[in-house]
Amino acid sequence: MWFRRDLRLSDNHALYAALKSGISVLPIFIFDKSILDQLEEKNDARVTFIHATISSLQEQLKQLGSSLDVRYGFPEDVFKQLLEEYSIAQVFTNHDYEPYAKERDERISGLLDSHGVKFITYKDQVIFEKQEIVKDDGKPYTVFTPYSKKWKAKLTDADCVAFPSEKLIHGFLPQAPLALPSLKSMGFEHSSIVFPAQDLNESIVRHYSDQRNFPANNNGTSKMGLHLRFGTISIRSLTKTTRVLNETFLNELIWRDFYHAILWHFPKVGKGASFKKEYDQIEWRNNETEFKAWCDGKTGYPIVDAGMRELNTTGFMHNRVRMIVASFLTKHLLIDWRWGEAYFAQKLLDFDLAANNGGWQWASGSGCDAAPYFRVFNPYLQTEKFDPQFTYIKKWVPEFQELTYPKPIVNHEFARKRVLEVYAKALKK
């Protein structure tokens, strides 16, 4: 059983199938050098989170008289080692929809096939995938509302039924505990960032519609993104709970499925292409000094700066503020959305390629079902609506009313006029 984005023993589709096979199951995890080598931050909080989660899984498996086999390397090399060390009949794992993951899995499948080993994958991290929600003519949806309507019409209780893998956990291969590679041995340091709790707060879900847009409210959003990203919670159990509590929250889970479907049907978006190709004609300014001011939370726009400082400090940014800072970078500063996407990918605890790409392309106007290009968020109005007492701003930008606080990096009305002209010019080509 190859664990990846599904770091749990309960309600795990592939694990359930493996344990039901009747053959002793060896659980493995690979710290993938192809991914880790690209991380610039050596105290990357996500690597710390994965390592801590894997350590917890190891403790659970120890209690069962088994052990995770955790390797650090390139997946193909690791599987060549495993094929030499174990007699393997089948490899079970759950689907991953990202371009790199699809290419990796094709290579692993080919390698295993050449040794007579089956590679079997399952749907686990979304409710509906691939061709399961498409138009009547079989074409993929590119607008959220009709997609969500069909998603809700298709959803039944059966789609939320758990795969009770935790009831079969005595099917693991008996063996003494194996050592896990340390963070240090992989070139990483322990991050001190505090991770959000794994338990869903149902009160937050009930009041989500009313509270979700106010970043000062610590209980306005669930912060489940990290746990969904690495599969420490099950999307089925979350959907089962939230569908009866709050439709607005359920819609957020549907957006997640939608963006995964877009990435599956249009893999070019995961490789840097605009969904609407005409948006690749935009003449971005890409001023590096202004980009650094945005990254550091020193633009002179308090709501923008608060969001960036929250991100840099905690690895989290409130959803409403994500839209504000993304609009500001692309529209006010005319900096390519890919720069912002890459920065978020570096910093967000809950970074997920499908959702991150979808959100950034939505903000810039280049994505499917995006805001029209002439919609430019006004940071002052957004503050009036969603942080009227400056509570959120005071927390992250306490000096915002002091003389030391920087002047606005650009005038809002000037920036709005400029971006409309630049976009209009590009989209006429």
C-alpha positions in Angstrom: 0.0 0.0 0.0 1.6 3.2 -1.2 0.5 6.1 1.0 0.6 9.6 -0.7 -2.2 12.1 -0.2 -4.1 9.8 2.1 -2.2 9.7 5.4 -4.7 7.8 7.5 -5.6 4.3 8.4 -9.4 4.8 8.5 -11.8 5.2 5.5 -8.9 4.9 3.0 -10.1 3.4 -0.3 -6.9 1.9 -1.5 -5.9 0.6 1.9 -9.3 -1.0 2.3 -8.9 -2.8 -1.1 -5.3 -3.9 -0.2 -6.3 -5.3 3.2 -9.3 -7.1 1.7 -7.0 -8.8 -0.9 -6.1 -11.5 1.7 -2.4 -11.0 1.2 -0.2 -9.4 3.9 0.0 -5.7 3.2 3.3 -3.7 3.4 2.6 0.0 4.0 5.1 2.3 2.3 5.7 6.0 2.0 8.2 7.8 -0.2 9.7 11.2 0.5 10.0 12.0 -3.1 13.2 13.8 -4.1 11.6 15.1 -7.3 9.3 17.2 -5.1 11.5 17.9 -2.1 14.5 19.0 -4.2 12.4 21.9 -5.6 11.5 23.3 -2.1 13.7 26.3 -1.4 12.7 26.7 2.3 14.5 24.1 4.4 12.2 24.6 7.3 9.1 24.0 5.1 6.2 23.4 7.4 4.5 21.0 5.1 7.5 18.6 5.2 7.4 18.9 9.0 3.6 18.1 9.0 4.1 15.1 6.7 7.0 13.8 8.8 5.0 14.2 12.0 1.9 12.5 10.4 4.1 9.6 9.1 5.6 9.2 12.6 2.1 9.0 14.1 1.1 6.3 11.5 4.2 4.4 12.4 3.2 4.4 16.1 -0.2 3.1 15.2 1.4 0.3 13.0 3.8 -0.6 15.8 0.8 -1.3 18.0 -0.3 -3.7 15.3 3.0 -5.5 15.1 3.8 -4.0 11.7 5.7 -1.0 10.3 5.8 1.6 7.6 8.6 1.2 5.2 9.6 4.9 4.6 12.1 5.7 1.9 13.7 9.0 0.7 14.5 9.0 -3.0 13.1 9.0 -6.5 10.0 6.8 -6.7 11.3 4.6 -9.6 14.6 3.9 -7.7 12.6 3.1 -4.5 10.4 0.6 -6.3 13.4 -1.0 -7.9 14.8 -1.5 -4.4 11.4 -2.8 -3.1 11.1 -5.3 -5.9 14.5 -6.7 -4.9 13.7 -6.8 -1.2 10.2 -8.1 -1.2 8.0 -10.5 -3.1 5.3 -8.2 -4.4 2.1 -9.3 -5.9 0.2 -6.0 -6.3 0.7 -2.3 -5.5 -2.4 -0.4 -4.2 -2.6 3.4 -4.1 -5.1 6.2 -4.5 -5.5 8.4 -7.6 -3.6 11.7 -7.9 -4.6 14.1 -10.6 -1.6 16.5 -10.9 0.5 16.4 -14.1 3.7 15.3 -12.3 1.8 12.6 -10.4 0.1 11.2 -13.5 3.5 11.0 -15.3 5.1 9.4 -12.2 2.4 6.8 -11.9 2.6 5.9 -15.5 6.4 5.2 -15.1 5.8 3.2 -11.9 3.0 1.2 -13.5 5.3 0.4 -16.5 8.1 -0.7 -14.1 5.9 -2.9 -12.1 4.2 -4.4 -15.2 7.6 -5.4 -16.5 8.0 -7.5 -13.2 4.5 -8.9 -13.5 3.2 -6.8 -10.6 -0.3 -5.2 -10.9 -0.6 -1.4 -10.1 -4.1 -0.7 -8.9 -5.4 2.8 -8.1 -8.6 4.1 -6.5 -10.6 7.3 -6.1 -10.2 8.6 -2.6 -9.5 12.4 -2.4 -12.6 13.7 -4.2 -16.2 12.7 -4.3 -16.5 12.8 -8.1 -13.6 12.7 -10.5 -12.6 12.5 -14.2 -15.7 11.8 -16.3 -18.2 11.4 -13.5 -19.6 14.9 -13.7 -19.8 16.1 -17.3 -22.3 17.7 -19.6 -24.9 15.6 -21.3 -22.8 15.6 -24.5 -19.8 14.2 -22.5 -17.8 17.4 -22.5 -16.3 18.8 -19.3 -18.0 21.6 -17.4 -16.0 24.8 -17.4 -18.5 26.9 -15.4 -19.0 26.1 -11.7 -22.8 26.6 -11.2 -24.0 24.0 -13.7 -21.3 21.7 -12.5 -22.4 22.1 -8.9 -26.0 21.5 -9.8 -25.2 18.2 -11.5 -22.8 17.3 -8.7 -25.6 17.8 -6.1 -28.1 15.9 -8.2 -25.7 12.9 -8.5 -24.7 12.8 -4.9 -26.3 10.0 -2.9 -25.7 8.6 0.6 -23.6 5.8 -1.1 -21.1 8.4 -2.2 -20.4 9.3 1.4 -20.1 5.7 2.7 -16.8 5.0 4.4 -14.4 2.3 3.3 -13.8 0.7 6.8 -10.1 0.0 6.4 -9.6 0.5 10.1 -11.6 -2.8 10.7 -9.1 -4.8 8.7 -5.9 -3.5 10.1 -4.7 -6.9 11.3 -3.9 -7.6 7.7 -0.6 -5.7 7.7 2.7 -7.6 7.2 4.1 -8.5 10.6 7.5 -7.0 11.1 9.7 -5.1 13.5 9.5 -1.3 13.4 11.7 0.2 10.7 13.6 3.5 11.2 12.2 6.6 9.5 14.5 9.0 7.8 14.9 12.1 9.9 14.1 15.6 8.6 17.8 16.4 9.0 18.9 13.5 6.9 16.7 14.8 4.1 18.1 18.3 4.4 15.2 19.8 6.2 14.7 21.5 9.6 11.8 21.3 12.0 9.3 24.1 11.4 7.7 25.8 14.5 4.5 26.7 12.7 1.4 25.5 14.6 -0.9 23.2 12.5 -4.7 23.5 12.6 -6.6 20.9 14.5 -7.7 17.8 12.6 -11.2 17.7 14.3 -13.9 19.4 12.4 -15.7 22.0 14.5 -19.4 21.5 13.5 -20.4 24.9 15.0 -18.1 26.6 12.5 -19.8 24.7 9.6 -23.3 25.6 10.9 -22.4 29.4 10.9 -20.1 29.3 7.9 -22.5 31.2 5.6 -22.6 34.2 8.0 -19.0 34.2 9.3 -16.8 33.0 6.4 -16.0 36.4 5.0 -14.6 38.1 8.1 -10.9 37.4 8.5 -10.8 38.7 12.1 -13.1 35.8 13.1 -10.9 32.9 14.1 -13.9 30.6 14.0 -15.2 31.7 10.7 -13.6 29.0 8.6 -12.7 25.4 9.3 -9.0 25.4 8.3 -9.6 21.8 7.0 -7.6 22.6 3.9 -4.3 21.2 5.2 -6.0 17.9 6.3 -7.8 17.5 3.0 -4.6 18.2 1.1 -2.7 15.4 2.8 -5.7 13.1 3.5 -5.5 13.1 7.2 -9.3 13.4 7.1 -11.6 11.7 4.6 -13.5 13.7 2.0 -16.4 11.3 2.4 -16.8 11.8 6.1 -16.5 15.6 5.7 -19.1 15.7 2.9 -21.4 13.4 4.9 -21.2 15.8 7.9 -21.4 19.1 6.1 -24.1 18.3 3.5 -26.7 18.4 6.3 -25.2 21.4 8.1 -24.4 24.1 5.6 -24.8 24.2 1.8 -22.3 27.1 1.5 -19.6 25.0 3.1 -20.6 22.0 0.9 -20.2 24.3 -2.1 -16.5 24.9 -1.1 -16.0 21.1 -1.3 -17.6 21.1 -4.7 -15.3 23.9 -5.9 -12.5 21.6 -4.8 -13.8 18.7 -7.0 -14.4 21.2 -9.8 -10.8 22.4 -9.9 -9.5 18.8 -9.7 -11.8 18.0 -12.7 -10.5 21.1 -14.6 -6.9 20.0 -13.9 -7.7 16.5 -15.1 -9.5 17.6 -18.3 -7.1 20.5 -19.1 -3.7 19.5 -17.7 -2.1 22.5 -19.5 -3.3 24.7 -16.6 -1.1 22.8 -14.2 1.9 23.5 -16.5 1.6 27.3 -16.5 -0.9 27.9 -19.3 -3.8 30.3 -19.0 -7.1 28.4 -19.3 -8.2 31.2 -21.7 -5.2 31.4 -24.0 -5.9 35.0 -25.0 -4.9 36.0 -21.5 -1.4 34.9 -22.3 -1.2 38.1 -24.5 -1.3 40.4 -21.5 1.8 42.6 -21.1 2.6 42.2 -17.5 4.7 44.8 -15.8 6.4 42.2 -13.5 8.2 44.8 -11.4 10.4 42.8 -9.0 10.6 45.6 -6.4 6.8 45.8 -6.2 6.5 42.0 -6.1 8.9 41.9 -3.1 6.8 44.6 -1.4 3.7 42.4 -2.0 5.5 39.3 -0.7 6.7 41.1 2.4 3.3 42.8 3.2 4.6 46.3 2.6 2.4 47.6 -0.2 0.8 50.4 1.9 -2.6 48.7 1.6 -3.3 47.4 5.1 -5.7 44.6 4.1 -3.3 43.3 1.5 -0.3 43.5 3.9 -2.2 41.8 6.7 -3.0 38.9 4.4 0.6 38.5 3.3 2.0 38.7 6.8 -0.5 36.2 8.0 0.6 33.8 5.2 4.3 34.4 5.9 3.9 33.8 9.6 1.4 31.0 9.8 1.2 29.3 6.4 -2.5 30.2 6.3 -4.5 33.0 4.7 -8.2 33.7 5.1 -10.2 32.9 1.9 -11.6 36.3 1.4 -8.1 37.9 1.8 -6.7 35.4 -0.7 -9.0 36.9 -3.3 -8.0 40.5 -2.3 -4.3 39.9 -2.4 -4.5 38.0 -5.7 -6.6 40.7 -7.3 -4.2 43.3 -6.0 -1.1 41.6 -7.5 -2.6 40.9 -10.9 -4.8 44.0 -11.3 -3.2 46.8 -9.3 0.5 45.8 -9.9 0.0 44.0 -13.2 2.2 41.2 -12.1 1.7 37.8 -13.8 -0.6 35.6 -11.8 2.0 32.8 -12.1 4.3 34.7 -9.8 1.6 34.8 -7.1 0.7 31.2 -7.7 4.3 30.2 -7.2 4.6 32.2 -4.0 1.5 30.7 -2.6 2.8 27.3 -3.6 5.9 28.0 -1.5 4.1 29.3 1.6 0.6 27.8 1.9 0.2 24.8 4.3 -2.8 23.7 2.3 -1.2 24.2 -1.1 -3.0 22.2 -3.7 -2.1 22.6 -7.3 -5.7 22.3 -8.6 -7.2 24.8 -6.2 -4.3 27.2 -6.1 -4.1 27.4 -9.9 -7.9 27.7 -10.1 -8.0 30.5 -7.6 -5.2 32.5 -9.2 -6.6 32.2 -12.7 -10.0 33.2 -11.3 -8.5 36.3 -9.8 -6.6 37.3 -12.9 -9.6 36.7 -15.2 -7.7 34.0 -17.2 -9.4 30.9 -15.7 -12.6 29.0 -16.2 -15.6 30.7 -14.7 -13.4 33.6 -13.8 -14.4 37.0 -12.6 -14.7 39.3 -15.6 -11.4 41.1 -16.3 -13.0 44.5 -15.5 -13.8 43.5 -12.0 -11.0 45.0 -9.8 -11.3 44.5 -6.1 -11.1 47.8 -4.2 -9.0 47.1 -1.1 -10.6 50.0 0.8 -14.1 48.8 0.1 -13.2 45.2 1.0 -11.8 46.5 4.3 -15.0 48.5 5.0 -17.1 45.4 4.3 -15.1 42.7 5.9 -12.8 44.2 8.5 -14.7 47.4 9.5 -13.1 47.7 12.9 -9.6 47.0 11.5 -9.4 44.0 13.9 -7.6 41.8 11.5 -5.5 44.6 10.2 -4.4 45.7 13.7 -3.3 42.1 14.4 -1.0 41.8 11.5 -0.2 45.4 10.6 -0.2 47.2 14.0 1.7 50.2 12.6 -0.8 50.8 9.8 -1.7 54.3 11.2 1.9 55.3 12.0 4.2 57.5 9.9 6.5 54.5 9.5 3.9 52.6 7.5 4.7 52.8 3.8 2.6 55.0 1.5 0.4 53.0 -1.0 2.6 51.5 -3.7 0.1 52.6 -6.3 -3.0 54.7 -6.5 -6.2 52.6 -6.7 -8.0 54.6 -9.3 -4.8 54.9 -11.4 -4.2 51.2 -11.2 -7.8 50.4 -12.1 -7.6 52.5 -15.2 -4.3 51.1 -16.2 -5.2 47.5 -15.9 -8.5 47.9 -17.9 -6.5 49.5 -20.7 -3.8 46.8 -20.7 -6.3 43.9 -20.5 -8.5 45.5 -23.2 -5.5 45.9 -25.5 -4.4 42.2 -25.0 -7.9 40.7 -25.4 -8.5 42.6 -28.7 -5.6 40.8 -30.4 
